[in-house]
Amino acid sequence: MTNPLLDVQVSSKKKEKQITKGLTGFFKKTSKNKLLMGVVVVPTLLSAIYFGVFASNVYVSESSFVIRSPRTQGSLSGLGALLQGAGFSRSQDDTFTVQEFMRSRDALSKLNGNLKLKEHFSSSSIDFINRFNALGFGGQAEDLYRYFQDKFSIEMDSSSSITILKSKAFSPEMAQNINESFLREAETLINQLNDRARNDLVEFSEKDVKESAANVKKIADQLNGFRIKNGVFDLQQQTKVQLQLVSKLQDELIAIKTQKAQVMAVTPKNPQIPSLNAREASVRKEIAIELGAIAGVGNTSFSNKAAEFERLSLESKMAEQQYAASLASMESAKNEIQRKQLYLERVAQPNLPDMAREPQRILNIFTTFVLGLIIYGILRLLISSVKEHQD
């Protein structure tokens, strides 16, 4: 016979086990659902709401440019070869200079003054997350600088040295204006670099030319003053004339002496002899005067004037040579300036975007969903591992 009381007890225990097992499974299932909801469903839903409804359209304007200089020796390819064929070569170092300027606070300050960037990016029409100073407690120049770093990008192709500039804004016109302003400021910077190089190289050369010209004029004035004062215009030519005159006088003296000797040999008391003696004495005196003018000891002799005249003539030649060297140096400096002249050549003008390129709404929602699944899987593995260790 069976015991009814015992059967009732066994049945009640089975029911208690079933209820306990059911509650445990329910709570486990509920825990899994909460984790899935918190990590996957809710973030994906919020992402869909934000990117589908609230996220503001971002417009991107794109342009490209290259920094070039007059052609130098070297092998180029691509656009660089094309520019070289037109008489120009690339200038990568100066491209880096322009890029650093575009990333600087000075460039932002100029753009903000011209385009009112702060007002544009702080507009209430922009969603809360993308809006500048959305919380209202920042808004300083440094905050705007950090915020604006994400609103443009500069990339250079090392093979062609073409730099691609992209600017972002929340209206097509502002995106284009930012890009255009960047290029204008870069062109201004290039002009400043050219002007500085021109001033540095030419200013010294022009100063040297002016000093050399002044020195030439000064020595020429001294030489002219010496010539006027001493009656010396061409020392060598004047000395040559004096020597020729002395030579003629000596020939005349020889002729007189010969004639006198002949007369004295025939008629020693010839009345012509006193006359010949007088002529001889006169020629001798004239020869002495001319020789004294050439090589005498007085201040009027050519020999005493020669040293000062030669010194001034030498200084004049040296000054003229220095002046010629200064002119050549200035011409070389101008050629160097021409060789180092920089140009910013626009390859593509800033475009006016006709549609928003950001945010990529579907991709962002899908990315949120995939990341949620990955995080959910990692958390499930961690939870399972912890439970196994507890058991």
VENRAVEN-V643032 format. One record per residue. SS is DSSP state (H for helix, E for strand, C for the rest). PHI is phi as a letter, one per 20 degrees, with the letter a starting at -180 (* if undefined). NEAR is the number of other C-alpha atoms within 12 Angstrom. Layout:
# VENRAVEN-V643032
ss:phi:near
SS:PHI:NEAR
SS:PHI:NEAR
This chain:
# VENRAVEN-V643032
ss:phi:near
C:*:6
C:e:7
C:e:9
H:g:10
H:f:11
H:f:12
H:f:13
H:f:13
H:f:13
H:f:14
H:f:14
H:f:14
H:f:14
H:f:14
H:f:14
H:f:14
H:f:14
H:f:14
H:f:14
H:f:14
H:f:14
H:f:14
H:f:14
H:f:14
H:f:14
H:f:14
H:f:14
H:f:18
H:f:14
H:f:14
H:f:16
H:f:22
H:f:18
H:f:17
H:f:24
H:f:25
H:f:20
H:f:21
H:e:27
H:d:29
H:f:25
H:f:21
H:g:28
H:f:29
H:f:22
H:f:23
H:f:29
H:f:24
H:f:17
H:f:24
H:f:28
H:e:20
H:c:15
H:e:20
C:g:27
C:f:28
C:f:29
E:d:32
E:d:32
E:d:35
E:d:39
E:c:35
E:b:35
E:b:32
E:b:39
E:b:42
E:e:41
E:c:38
E:b:32
E:g:25
C:g:26
C:c:24
C:f:15
C:q:13
C:d:18
C:c:22
C:b:17
C:m:18
H:f:26
H:g:31
H:f:23
H:f:18
H:f:29
H:f:24
H:f:19
C:e:16
C:n:18
E:c:30
E:c:35
E:f:43
C:c:36
H:f:26
H:g:18
H:f:28
H:f:36
H:f:23
H:f:20
H:f:37
H:f:32
H:f:21
H:f:25
H:f:38
C:e:28
C:e:22
H:f:21
H:f:20
H:f:30
H:f:34
H:f:26
H:f:23
H:f:32
H:f:25
H:f:16
H:e:21
H:d:25
C:l:20
H:f:33
H:f:30
H:f:22
H:f:28
H:f:34
C:e:27
C:f:21
C:f:19
C:f:20
C:e:23
C:f:23
C:g:19
C:f:19
C:e:31
C:f:32
C:f:34
C:l:29
C:f:22
C:e:13
C:n:13
C:d:9
C:d:18
C:n:22
C:e:15
H:f:20
H:f:18
H:f:19
H:f:29
H:f:30
H:f:20
H:f:27
H:f:35
H:f:21
H:e:19
H:e:32
E:b:31
E:b:26
E:c:29
E:c:26
E:d:24
C:e:21
C:f:21
C:f:17
C:d:30
C:m:32
C:f:32
E:d:35
E:d:31
E:d:39
E:c:37
E:c:40
E:d:39
E:b:43
C:e:38
C:b:30
H:f:26
H:f:25
H:f:33
H:f:39
H:f:31
H:f:34
H:f:44
H:f:43
H:f:31
H:f:32
H:g:46
H:f:40
H:f:26
H:f:28
H:f:38
H:f:30
H:f:22
H:f:28
H:f:31
H:f:21
H:f:18
H:f:23
H:f:26
H:f:20
H:f:18
H:f:23
H:f:26
H:f:18
H:f:19
H:e:25
H:e:27
H:g:20
H:f:20
H:f:26
H:f:26
H:f:20
H:f:24
H:f:27
H:f:21
H:f:21
H:f:27
H:f:25
H:f:19
H:f:23
H:f:28
H:f:20
H:f:19
H:f:25
H:f:24
H:f:18
H:f:21
H:f:30
H:f:21
H:f:18
H:f:25
H:f:24
H:f:14
H:f:14
H:d:21
C:m:18
C:d:27
C:d:22
C:b:22
H:g:29
H:f:19
H:f:14
H:f:23
H:f:25
H:f:17
H:f:19
H:f:26
H:f:24
H:f:18
H:f:23
H:f:26
H:f:21
H:f:19
H:f:27
H:f:25
H:f:18
H:f:23
H:f:26
H:f:19
H:f:18
H:f:27
H:f:24
H:f:18
H:f:22
H:f:27
H:f:20
H:f:17
H:f:21
H:f:19
H:f:13
H:e:13
C:c:13
C:g:14
C:d:12
C:f:18
C:f:13
H:f:20
H:f:24
H:g:17
H:f:17
H:f:26
H:f:23
H:f:17
H:f:23
H:f:27
H:f:20
H:f:19
H:f:27
H:g:25
H:f:18
H:f:23
H:f:27
H:f:22
H:f:23
H:f:29
H:f:29
H:f:23
H:f:29
H:e:31
H:c:22
C:e:18
C:e:15
C:f:15
C:f:17
C:e:21
C:f:25
H:f:35
H:f:24
H:f:21
H:f:32
H:f:29
H:f:16
H:f:22
H:f:31
H:f:23
H:f:17
H:f:26
H:f:27
H:f:19
H:f:23
H:f:27
H:f:21
H:f:20
H:f:26
H:f:25
H:f:19
H:f:23
H:f:27
H:f:21
H:f:20
H:f:26
H:f:25
H:f:18
H:f:24
H:f:26
H:f:19
H:f:18
H:f:25
H:f:24
H:f:17
H:f:23
H:f:25
H:f:24
H:f:24
H:e:30
C:f:30
E:d:38
E:c:33
E:d:36
E:d:29
E:f:25
E:e:22
E:c:21
C:f:23
C:f:31
C:e:26
C:e:26
C:f:28
C:d:16
C:b:19
C:f:22
C:e:23
E:c:24
C:f:27
C:e:21
H:f:25
H:f:18
H:f:17
H:f:24
H:f:27
H:f:22
H:f:20
H:f:26
H:f:27
H:f:20
H:f:20
H:f:26
H:f:24
H:f:17
H:f:21
H:f:25
H:f:19
H:f:17
H:f:20
H:f:22
H:f:15
H:f:14
H:f:18
H:f:16
H:f:13
H:f:12
H:f:12
H:f:10
H:f:9
H:f:8
C:f:7
